[in-house]
Amino acid sequence: MVGTGYSVVVDVLVGEFGCAEGELSPETTMEDVDLDSLAQVEFAVALERRTGLRFNDDQVTLDTTLSRIAAAIDASRSTGTGSGSGSGSGSGSGTEVTEP
């Protein structure tokens, strides 16, 4: 099983976008990590691959904090939203994340 929502967010930013883990905090925004609009879309796709959850464009914006994204992941997992086992298999049938 994948870790908490926050650890997933940090892992994606560090592993796929080259962010320094020590510079990330729950209150870090997409703007703080210099993710432009294209990188935000790539980040949302990376999260979907990792979690099986689909993020809307308005859920990953310049002023979105890492804690808000993590909370959406955790809330979707705790409510059992989705049709699969929650394994994040990347089958392309991701569940859309709703705001917590």
KATA-V546916 format. One record per helix or strand. SS is the DSSP state (H for helix, E for strand). FROM is the first residue (numbers start at 1). TO is the last residue. If there is no record, write none. Layout:
((SS:FROM:TO) (SS:FROM:TO))
This chain:
((H:5:17) (H:21:23) (E:29:29) (H:37:51) (E:53:54) (H:57:59) (E:65:65) (H:66:78) (E:95:96))
